[in-house]
Amino acid sequence: MESIRSTASLERLAPEILANIAKNLLAGCIFSMTLTSRTMFYKVNPTLYSLDLEKEEPLGLSHAVRQPAEDLALAILARYSDEKLSGKINTTYRLHFKRKHIRFTALHAAAANDHIRLVRKLHSLGAKPSAVGYNLPTLLGPKFRRKLNQFPKLKHHLFEIEWMPNFAPIILGCLRMYLLLDDLYPSGIVAKSMPQDARNNQSAGSIRDPRFHVMTLHHLACIIDSPDLLKFAIDRRNHVKHLAAGIMQSSALHLAAGAGSLSVIPQLTKEQIGISKVSILDGLGETPLHIAVEAAIGSKDGKERSKALKVIEALFAAGFTPGHRQAGKNLGTSLHIVGYMLRRHWSENHRVIRKVLKMLFRREREIEMRTSLAEQRQPNYRSAMINLTNSLGETLLNQVAEEIINKGGNTSLEKLFMDLVVFHNADVNLNVNLVPIVFQNPRSEYRVSIITQAVRSQIAGRSGLNSFIQVLRHFDAASHPTDMSHTDVDPYSNNSLFHFLHRPIHPDFVEQTVQDALVHLDHSTST
């Protein structure tokens, strides 16, 4: 087909030009041949550009908008007919480079290259902003990638979003370009969630409601911790402030809590973003405080951990309480989040976990001190939320005990267990089966007592639990009335549950436990 079109183009040349070409070829005159070829080029040029626009992805147009030199890009565009060019100006280009699939439009490339005049030209030709930009860091070169690396939290979101043309100028800090795009194409959206079929097949299209899978200016400002960008978004595009981001349906405050973006939280709380009934819960039913607790414990980087701890304090100042439950299937408080996280992170982050617990208990104490009842409790305050259960019937004490049992005993966790009982009034004998759960997704399984779980594991051959069982017995841990009916152990055998529950405690152990508790109690009251 291309050869036929080329032949047709040559046939449009004047006969005298073709005769000169043949004459110069026979004479071997290079200079004359150059002049003739230049004449031929200018004659054929309009035809070649017209043929380029007939392609699905015009190569000349792609080459023009990707030019680092704006003057050259405009010169190439001037070769095209504006009437025909307007029909191809919104073409989505697809490239394959180093096993990566790249998608962009002319407006994406021109905006990323900070070509002000070229963007105006594209706008005059009818260019429209669309969220099809994908894998653009590969296209835009090392300078852009270095800039992007300054925002490590943003990189986690790039795999699931398609960019609008205004995304790259924000990352590069090209304020003039962004303001121009905002004037030409007013919008608070910078990206949209990439559908699963597009991730797998690298094809455009959407299988989700786009209203609920977007990234707004507010979201991006919180991820990259830019208070200036957030102020601009609040001043000019605040109508999108409550839109949820991505599959997790996160508010801007959720994203700030997860990214450790401390500087934007005051503006968010002032605007009630992430605090109002519309946006306080994400798709998993978690509040920003739940997210911040997870980030503080799960982070392996010391700086990020420190930021997350400061975010927790900032959320406390904004009015978040540790007793706020998750929605959905978990119904857990922030304490349950800590209990879940310590199962994976206790060994390397036990100091951080203890610090987070201290912050949560202190915040609860501050809230309770505002009531006359709490004033009567002072200085012997005991936590009220520590015995709250999640939808599985777990308290924080249950979670700590289960981890001790799973590890076959753990000295540091046993110490935490004792602290929760002695200093925060955790109920070691709480029968969660009798605690009514009026929320959705109630538990369906019977939960045995902590002492019964420990003894059964000991009988099953898990060594190392003797110390923990003695701790439980010191705190008068007892089985639930129905625990015995759930075991086939002979109560009169030497290895039975009955035997363990009624075995005498060693006096030295009792004395040491009491002394440890008194030491920590003195330290707690003094601080």
N, C-alpha and C positions, 0 to 999 in steps of 0.2 A: 504493500500500500504506500509506504514512504517513497519507494522508487518511482511509482506512478505519479505521485504528487511532485517530486523533484523534476521529472520529465515535463510535467505540465508547466512548472515554473519556468524552465528553460525555453519552452515553446513561446512564452510570452515576450521573450527578448526580441528586440528589433533585428531584422535579417542582417543589417550592416555590422552589428556587434558580433553576431555569430561568425560572419565572414572574417572580421578582424581577428577573432580568436584562432580560427583555422590558419589564417595567413601568418600570425605571429608564431604559432606552433611550428609551422613548416620552416620559417626563417630562423627560428631559435633565438629571437630577440627578447631577452628577459625584461628590459626596461619597458618596451611596448606592451608586453604581455601583462606587466604589473598595472599599467594604466588601464588596459582593457578590462582586467579582472576587477579593478576598483569601480569602473563604470558599471560592470555587470552586477557587482555587489549592491550598489545603490539602486539599481533597477529591480533586483530580486528582493531587496530588503523588506519592503512592505508585505510582499507575498509570504515570506518566511515567518514574519511575526503573526500574520493572520493564521497561518497553519499551526503555529504554536498554541494559539488560543483555542484551536479545535481539539486539542488533547484534553484528557480528563484532568491532568495536573500539569499546567503549562510550565515548562522548564525555565523559560526566560523570566517569567514572573517570580518563580521561586528563587532564581539566582539574584534577581533585583532586590527583593526584600531582605535577603540574607547578607547583602553586601555590607561590610563594615563602613564603607564610604557612602555617605548619604547622597552626595552629588552624583556619583555614578549610578546609584539606585534610581534616582529621579530621571537621569538621562536614559536609562534602559526603559523605564515606564513610558517616557515620551515617545518611544518608537511604536507604541501600541495605539490603536484607535480607542479613545475613551468609551465610545459606545459599545464596542465589543469587549473591552476590558472589564466593564462593570458587571458583565455576566459571569466572569470567572474570579472576581475579586475575593469572594468568600470560600474559595476552594480549600478543602482540608488536605494538606500534603501528608503523605505517609512515607517515611524513610526507614531503612533498616541499617543500623550501624552497630558493630560489635555485639551482635545478637540482641540488640535492644530495638524496640519498636518506638519510633518517634512520630508524633502527630502535632501539627501546628497549622495556623492560617497566616496569611500575609500580615494581618494586624498583630498577631503574637510576635512575629519576628521583628517587625518595625518597632514595636513598643520596647522589646527587650534590648534592641540596639540603640535606644534613646534617639530615634530619628523623628524629630518634631514635625518637620515639613512633610516627610513621607507619610506620617500618620494622618496629617491634614489632607493630603492628596488621596489616601485610601478612603478617608471618610467622605470626601466629595464624590468618590466613585461608588459609594454605597456599601462600604465595608461595615459589617455588623460584628459585635463581640459575641463570641461563642465559647463555651467551656469544652474545648476539645484538646487543649494543650497537654501533652503527655511526654514524659521523659525529656523535657526541654533542657535540663542541665547538660545532657550529652550534646545537644545541638549548640548551646550558647557558649561553650568553651570553658577553659580553666578559670578565668576571672570570675565568672558567675558561680562556678562550683566552690571557689574559695569563699565567696561571700555567703553562699548557702551553708557552708560548714560552720559559720559563726552561730547558726541556730540549730543545734543538735536535736532539740525537741521537735522541730518542724520536719526533720527528715523522716520521722516515724509516720507522718501523715501523707507523705508524698506518693506512696505506692497506691493509695486509694482515691486520689483526687485528680481531676482534670482542670487545668488552669484556665482562667479568663485572661485576656490580654493585659489586664492591670496587675496581675500577680507578680510578674518579673520586675517591673519598675519599683515595686515596694521593697522587694528583697535587695535590689541594687541601690536603693536610696535615691532614685531619680525622681525628685519631687515635682519638677516641671512637667515631666512626662505623665506622672500619675494625675496631676491636677488637670492636664489637658484631656486625658481619657475620661476623667470624672465629669468634665464639662461637656464633652462630646457624647458620652454614653453614661448618664447618671445611673449609678447602681451601687448597692452596698455589698454585692457578691463578688468574691475574688476566685472562687473555685467551686466545683460541684463534685459530689461523690462519684467515683468511677464504678459503674455496675460490674457485678461479678462476671457476666459474660464478656464484657469488654476486657477485663483483666486476663481472662483465659484465652480469648480469641484475638485480643488486640484490635477490636473493632469498635467503632463508635456506636452509640445508641444508649437507651436507658430502659431499665426494667423496674425502676423505683419511682416513687413520687418525688420529683425534684425539689418540692418545697421543704422536704424534711431531710434532705441530704445535701447541704450546702456548707460552704465556708464563707463567713461574712468578714467584713473588716474587723469587727469586734473579736471574732475568733482568732484571726491572724495576729492581731495586736497582742492578744493574751498569750499566744504560743511563743512569739518572739520577744515578749516583754517590752513592748513599745508604748509608753504612756502617751506620747505625742500622736501616734497613729490612732490610739483609742479615743483621744480627745477629738480628733478630726471625725472619727466615725460617730461619736455621740453628737457632735455639733451638726453634722450634715447628713448622716445616714442612720439615724437612731430608730427608724421605723423597722429595721431588721434586727433589733437588739435581742429579741426573745427567740429568734430562730435557733433550732437545735442543729448541732454540727454532726454530720456523719452518721454512721450506723449506731454509735453509742448514744445518739441524741443528747450530746453534751451541750450545756450552756457555756457561755464565755467564761464564767467563774469556775466551772468544772475544769476547763482547759487550763486556766491560770493556776489552779490548785495542783493539777498534775504536772505542769511544766515548772513549777516553782517561781512563777512570775509575780514577785512580791509587789513591784512598783505599780501594777495596774489594779490591784485589789481595791484600794480606796475609791477609785472612780467607779468601779463595778458596783460596789456596795451602795454608793451614793445614788446610782441609777437603778437600784434594785434588780440588777441583772444577776441571775443565779440565786436570788433570795426570794423572789415573789413566788406565789403558788404556781405560776406558769412554768417556771424554769428551775425550781429548787431541786428537782429529781431528774436524773438522766435516765437512759433507757434501761439500766439495770436497777433503777430505784435507789441510787446512791446520791447522797448530798456531796457538795464540794469538800466537806470535812472528812467524809469517808475516803474520798480520793486522796486528800492530803496525807492522811494517816498511812494509806497504802504506799504512797510515794516516799514518805519518810523512812519506812521500814524496809521497803524493797530496793531502795537505791544502793548501789555499790560505790558511788562517788561521794566523797566527803562533802564537797561543796554543794552538790545537789541535795544531800541529806540535810545540811544546815539550812538551805533555802526552804525545804519542805517543813522543817520545824518552825521557821519564822512564819510560813504561810498558815500553819495551824494556829499560832498566836493571833495572826491577823483575822482569821475567820472567827475566833473567839470574840475579838473586839467587834466584829460585825454582827454578833448575836447568835452564832451557831452554838448548839449545846451538844455535849457528848451523848446524851440520852436519846437523841433523835434516831428513830429506827429507819432502816432501809424499807423501801416499798417492794412489792413483788413477792418472790418466793423465799427470801432470806430473813427479812424482818430483824436484822442484826443492828446493834448499836455500834458506835466506834470501838467499844471494848471487844465486841465480837470480831471486828476486823483485825484488831491486834492479836486476838486468840488464833485467828486463821493464819495470819502472817507468821506468827512465831513457829508454826510447824515447819516452815521452810527456811526461816532466817534466824532462828534463835542462836545457833552456834556462832555466826559471824557478826550478828547485829544485836546481841542481847543487851548491850548498854543503851542502844537507841530505843529498843522496845521498852525498857524500864523508864527511860526518859519520857517517851510518849505517854505511857500509863500515868506517870507523875503529873504530866500536863493535863490529862483528861480528868484525873481526880481533883486536881487543884481548881480546874474550871467548874466542876460540879459543886465543889465546896463554896466557891464564890457565889454561885447561883443560890444555893441553899441558905447562905448567910443572910440573904436579904429578907428572909422570913423570920418571924418571931420564934417559930419552932426550932429553927436551926440555931438561933441565939441561945436557946436553952440547952442545946446539945454541946455547945462549946465548953471546954476545949476537946471534949471526947467525941468529936464528929466521926460518923461512920458513913461510908458510901451507901446510897440507896439504889443506884443503878447497877451495882455490881451483880445483883442477883436477878437481873432481867434475863429472860430467855429469848432465843431466836426461834424461828419456825421449827427447828429440829429439836427444841427442848434443851439447848445447850446454854450454860452460863459461861462466863470467862473461866471460872474455876474448873468447870467440866473440861473445857478445852485444854487447859494447862495439865490437868490430871491425865487426860487421854494421851497427851504427848509424852508425859513421864512414863506412862505404861508402855507406849509404843517403843520408847527408847530403852526399855528395860531398866529404868531408873536413871536419874540425872540430877546431880547435886545442885546445880544452879537453878534448874527449874523447880526442884523441891523447895529451895529457898524462896523463890518467887511465890510458890503456892502458900508457904507459911506466912509471907508478908501480906498476901491478899486476905487471909483469914484473920490474922492478928490486927492489922492496921486498917483494913477496909471493910471488915464485917462480912466477908464472903461466907455464905452458908454452906458448910461442908455436907450437911444432911438435907439440903433442899430436895424435895421430891418433885421433880419437874413434871411428873405425870399428873400431879394434882393442880398444877398451875394452869389456869384457863388461858388459852390463846384464842382471842376473839377475832384475830386477823385472818386473812385468806391463807391458803396453803398450810393448814395445821399439820403438825407432826402425826404420823400414822404408826410409829413404832414405840414400843415400851422401852424406856431407858432405865437401866439398873443404876443403883447407887455407885458412888465413886469407890467405896471400900469393896463392894462386890466385884467391880471390874478389876481392881488391883489383885484381889485374892484369886479370882478365876485365872488371870494371866499367870500368877505365881504357880498355881496348881498345874497349868498347862505346860509348865517347864520354862517360862521366861524368868531368868535369874536376874538378880540385882534390885528386886522390888522390896526387899526386907525393910530397908530404911524408910521407904515411902509408906509402907503399911504401918510402921510404927508411928510415923507422923500422923497418919489418919487416926489411929487409935488414941493418940495423945489428944487430938481435938474431938474425941468422942464420936468419931464417924461411925455410923450405924447403917445396916442394910434397910432397904425399904421392906415393908411387910410382905410384899409379893415377890421379892427377889428370890426367896428360897424355892418358890414354886417354879422358877425358871431355870433351875439347875438339877442335874441328876446326881450330884455329889452326895455320898453317904455322910450325913452330919456327924457320925460318930467315928469316922476313920481319922487317922493321924494327919492326912493331907486334906481334910475337908474344910469347907468354908467355915463351919461351926468351930473347928479347931483353931483356925487363924484368928477368928473374931474374939475368942475367949482366951487366947494365950497371953500370959502376963507380960507387961512391958518391963524392959530392963531399967532399973532406977537411975543409972547413969545417963541414959538417953533422955529420960524425963527432965532431969536436972539441967542438962545441957540445952535442951530445947527451951525451957523456961528462961534460962539466963540469956540466950540469944534474943528471945522475944523482948525481954526487959531492956536489953541494950538498944535494940532498934526503936523501942517505944520512947526511951529517953532521948534518943537522937531526933526522933520525929517531933516531939513536943518542943525541944530546944530550937529546932529550925523553924 
